[in-house]
Structures are given as structure tokens and as C-alpha cells.
Amino acid sequence: MKIQVTFEKDQSIKEVSVEGNTVLDLLNHLAINPETVLVVKNNEVITEHEILSENDCLELLSVISGG
């Protein structure tokens, strides 16, 4: 399945082929820790268990924390 991913951190856009069908499968494929990003689809934050569809467009937003 092909997914378009926009990386907020460096403003790049990549088309990614993923074998699984969930956000967690995508993040694992990209070697991204799910605790370090928010995944946005259609202007809504989605969970790592959300089922993805062919040609979905997602945005990965970096989580920033500090004290």
C-alpha cells in the first residue's frame, strides 16, 4: 500500500510503500518511535491503531516536551 507522508520536521514529502495497514506499521517501517510524533490525517490526530487506506495522505508532527 502506498501512503503519502509529510514530515513537519524538515517539510519533506515522501511516498512510502507499507506492507501493514495501521499507523503503527507505517511508523515501524520508517523506524520512528510512536511516542515522538503525532500523526494527522484530514486535519485530525489519529492513533497508532488507525487503519490506513491506499493513497492516504498523512502528516507527522514532532512532539516537543521540556521542563
C-alpha positions, 0 to 999 in steps of 0.5 A, a space after each residue: 500500500 502506498 501512503 503519502 507522508 509529510 514530515 513537519 520536521 524538515 517539510 519533506 514529502 515522501 511516498 512510502 510503500 507499507 506492507 501493514 495497514 495501521 499507523 503503527 506499521 507505517 511508523 515501524 517501517 520508517 523506524 520512528 518511535 510512536 511516542 515522538 510524533 503525532 500523526 494527522 490525517 484530514 486535519 485530525 490526530 489519529 492513533 497508532 491503531 488507525 487503519 490506513 487506506 491506499 493513497 492516504 495522505 498523512 502528516 507527522 508532527 514532532 512532539 516537543 516536551 521540556 521542563 
